[in-house]
Amino acid sequence: SLRPFRFQTRLAAGLEEAERAAGEVLCLPIYPALGDEELVRVSDSLIDAVGA
């Protein structure tokens, strides 16, 4: 069945879009300040929230 794959693709596109929107809102001053480890944790919790 192609349905799960199609959903997976839409989800990935949705996360990219959300990331881009968040970047525009924040104007990216916060990301460098967080550091990579914190950024990864934020990304993981975003993915958990979406239910991936």
N, C-alpha and C positions, 0 to 999 in steps of 0.2 A: 504493500500500500504506500502510495506517495504522500498521503496526508501528513503523517508525522514529520517527514522531511520538509514538506512545504511549511509547516508550522515552525519548525526549527529555523528555517531560512528567514521567515517573517520576524521571528523573535530576535535573531541576530541583527537584522536591519533595524528593528525597533530600538534595540540597545544602542546601536551606533547613533541613531537619530537622537535618542535621549542624551547620550554623551555629548553630542555636538551642541544640543540646545543648552545643556548645563554649562558647557564651556563658554558659550556666548553670554549667558547670564552672569557667570562668575568673572568673565574676562580673564580667566586663567591666572589670577594672582595667587590663588590658594594652592593649586596643585604642586608647585615646586616647594612650597612651605611644608606640605604634608610629608613629603619624602615618599620613596617608592613603596616601602612596607605599608604605610598607612593607606596609600592610594590603592594598593592591591586589596587591602581589607575592605575599603569602601566599595570597590568594584565587586568583590565577592558578596557583600551584603546586598548590593543592588541586584545582583543575579539571583540571590536567594529570595529577595522580595518579589521578583518577577515570577519565580517558581520554575526555574530552568531545570 
